């Protein structure tokens, strides 16, 4: 440690000597001379230099005002005329719109009125038809009652004909079968000739109002053909006395 300390000391002294030698050689050895100047006339010292304050920049001038060209009397009149025409167009459009709305409302009312009239007309027609049908039924009942006034049946019978069906003549029965038989459609060929007995009821004018099978022929197809033929026949002819007995029991055979 001692040797180390002595080495550091010697190196420090050596460094100081080198530094001093360098500074000694760089020192200025030139001779300097000073002189004072005196003025014959007394003068005052100038004031210290003061920088002038900056002058604010002037504001830009306003843009020149452009005067609108003055309109002539003709231009003013033309502008007023255009404004008046525009108002007239708007007013005309409003009136047209109101007129169209009124026409639509009138058409709607007329349509509703027409529908109401048609409905009322249909109701009147239905009422008249109903009254006519009621009158017809009433007249038919009166005729039937008038016919029953001269009935010849026994007090215990339940029929509504003036004469019993069994009392019809053979010629009248043939006329009835001749009226119904063309409507019979039966293509089958039978070996026998079975008979189907059908009770037929009519109104006083001969209109068929009902039929029923009283006795079957034993062949369902023949029975059905007879009933369908009676349904196709609207009315029956009157007998020699000008009436149509009801009810009547008619016998139908395929080979007759």
Secondary structure, 3 states (H helix, E strand, C coil): CHHHHHHHHHHHHHHHHHHHHHHHHHCCCCCCCCCCCCCCCCCCCCCCCCCCCCCCCCCCCCCCCCCCCCCCHHHHHHHHHHHHHHHHHHHHHHHHHHHHHHHHHHHHHHHHHHHHHHHHHHHHHHHHHHHHHHHHHHHHHHHHHHHHCCCCCCCCCCCCCCCCHHHCCHHHHHHHHHHHHCCCCCCCCCCCCCEEEEEEEECCCCEEEEEEEEECCCCHHHHHHHHHHHHHCCECCCCCCCCCCCCEEEEEECCC
